[in-house]
Amino acid sequence: MDIDATNGIGTGAVPRPAPRAQEPVASGEFARVFDLAEARKRRMTGPDRIPDEVWDDISRAGQLADDLSARGQHVRFDTHRLTDRVVASLCDDEGRILRPVSLDEIVGIEPDPAPAA
């Protein structure tokens, strides 16, 4: 399984709600009125709201993917055929693998300076 995370990355990478087609009101029913401002307020201040730090990380990931694309490179995610674990590779625009990339390097996890014994 290949996943190319660079296609469509950048300023448009932040998910936007899909436009909804308006449903016709059936005769005999009252029209439904939604207070959009109140719905937006609940969505942005509720407990299930996506934190600003997450949006910042998404934007930064998009910038990094754009930088790689400008250099003619991208990161490809595959499933290792023997272990079924996710592996990543830095590839050129023609799909040639330049080098393997550790997932720690991808997600930016710093190694623990004092690992548990």
Disulfide bonds with the S-S distance in Angstrom:
none
